[in-house]
Amino acid sequence: MKRCAREVKEVGQKDDGSGESIGHRSGRRIVTILGTKKGDLTASDIEHMHTVVGYVKRHTAQKPDSDVERSRWRYSLMNWGNDPLKRV
């Protein structure tokens, strides 16, 4: 397993005893939502994406002053589907 992938899995708040972070679970759901036709999205899917946008916006504003390439901050954002080092 790549170092980055391992570290991405290790960051974030874990809440259900599965060992998987809330953000990592969210990332898997984001992938599912992105593969869903717009007309087939549920209210829950749309609500989840609003949650994701809010999280990414808040977390991005907390950018650390130090090197971010291997930071827990970046790995946490990656769990939520956003790599702050990637250009759009």
Order of alpha helices (4+ residues) and beta strands (2+ residues): alpha-alpha-alpha-alpha
